[in-house]
Amino acid sequence: MQDFELIIINAASKTLEIFEKNIDLTDEELIKKVLSKLDLTKASKDSKLVAIPTINLTLKIKTVNKKLTNKQIIQKVLNEKNNLILNTL
């Protein structure tokens, strides 16, 4: 569970970082870019499956709540970690 939490934090952080620098990317392009930056090559399949919904949720929160700081967005994503993990496994 702790490994998944780190993946969620890293995926959310990278998503926000890349989104802010490349606001014109499509969701699919952003997901590919974030996954490549996360370096999940040695990670389990489940880890990769947790990262993708985390990226989507992070984008959703960012676009709906434009005034939230990145830290607040990451906290909201972490609040959903059980759903992210359980829906993946």
C-alpha positions in Angstrom: 0.0 0.0 0.0 2.8 2.4 0.8 4.4 1.8 -2.6 1.2 2.7 -4.3 1.0 5.9 -2.2 4.4 6.9 -3.5 3.3 6.2 -7.1 0.2 8.3 -6.6 2.2 11.2 -5.2 4.8 11.0 -7.9 2.2 10.6 -10.7 0.2 13.6 -9.4 3.3 15.7 -9.0 4.6 14.9 -12.5 1.2 15.5 -14.0 1.0 19.0 -12.5 4.6 19.8 -13.5 4.2 18.6 -17.1 0.7 20.1 -17.5 1.9 23.6 -16.4 4.7 23.5 -19.0 2.6 21.9 -21.8 -0.9 23.1 -21.3 -1.8 22.4 -25.0 -1.2 18.6 -24.7 -4.1 16.3 -25.1 -4.9 14.0 -22.2 -3.4 11.0 -24.0 -0.2 12.9 -24.8 0.1 14.0 -21.2 -0.5 10.5 -19.9 2.3 9.1 -22.1 4.6 11.9 -21.1 4.0 11.4 -17.4 4.3 7.7 -17.6 7.7 8.0 -19.4 8.9 10.4 -16.7 7.8 8.2 -13.9 10.1 5.4 -15.0 7.9 2.5 -14.1 9.8 0.0 -16.2 10.7 -2.0 -13.2 7.4 -1.5 -11.4 4.6 -4.0 -11.3 1.7 -4.0 -13.7 -0.5 -2.9 -10.8 1.7 0.1 -10.2 1.3 1.2 -13.8 -2.5 0.7 -13.5 -2.6 2.9 -10.5 -0.6 5.7 -12.2 -3.0 6.2 -15.1 -6.2 6.9 -13.0 -4.1 9.1 -10.8 -3.0 11.2 -13.8 -6.7 11.4 -14.9 -7.9 12.4 -11.4 -5.1 15.0 -11.0 -6.1 16.6 -14.4 -9.8 16.6 -13.4 -9.1 18.3 -10.1 -6.8 20.8 -11.7 -9.2 21.8 -14.4 -12.3 22.0 -12.1 -10.5 23.8 -9.2 -8.1 26.2 -10.9 -7.4 28.2 -7.7 -6.1 25.2 -5.8 -2.3 25.0 -5.2 -0.4 21.9 -6.4 -0.1 20.8 -2.8 -3.8 21.0 -2.3 -4.4 19.1 -5.5 -2.0 16.3 -4.5 -3.8 16.1 -1.1 -7.2 15.7 -2.8 -5.7 13.0 -5.0 -4.2 11.2 -1.9 -7.7 11.4 -0.2 -8.9 9.2 -3.1 -6.0 6.7 -2.9 -8.1 3.8 -1.6 -10.5 4.2 -4.5 -7.6 4.5 -7.0 -6.0 1.4 -5.7 -9.1 -0.7 -5.2 -10.5 0.2 -8.6 -7.2 -0.9 -10.2 -6.7 -4.3 -8.5 
